[in-house]
């Protein structure tokens, strides 16, 4: 029984990891607390539901359209909201409040158009693999495989590509990036595209397995934020480790207690880290000047 819940936790943790990584890409490089990120996780399943279940497109085309639509929504938030506010010298608190406003508006629009009830994309009973009393469903296998591939590809690009060098440079010092003639606005567009892709992919993988509603984004965002904090802000591999840690912890809590305790234990872990290791597992303490 322990191994079954451990496997479930690892699978859930892989989704938390890619969603947390998408959030970290924006926060580590721009210091924008991207609350509207939660709607990207939610919009992608609704677009998939629209084009696959309602219009009847092939699942591959529907997924591509859902990803592209989500990316354009994310770019709209950056170009129409974040960038103008940044150009006017708005504080991070103002941008945060604007992000919350976007989230509230979009959630209510989706609820108005589609209703508040849970939607199901895959109506078939999921097939599974059974190994020594351990059961792994095909959706879980797809979730884990896709997540691991995306994580590995990102880490390789981060270390060996020019995109990765610029990303790490922007994380460390935006002013020096401008001195070295990096077009910050154009590069931020690439970062927002990548971030939206991770969020949309995570949303689609979860929705295909268990369904979705207009409010699934915020719980996932909270898990992503906690994963980033306990992993260590400023490190791109940190939220990945944090995501897996949260996934395993939540699964073991379900095993020993109840699913109702998942969020309590997650935020209990957050409080412990804030009190005793605020820099996270891989973060470094910084002196205030």
Beta strands, then each sheet from edge to edge (+ up, - down):
strand 1: 128-131
strand 2: 134-137
sheet 1: 1+ 2-
end
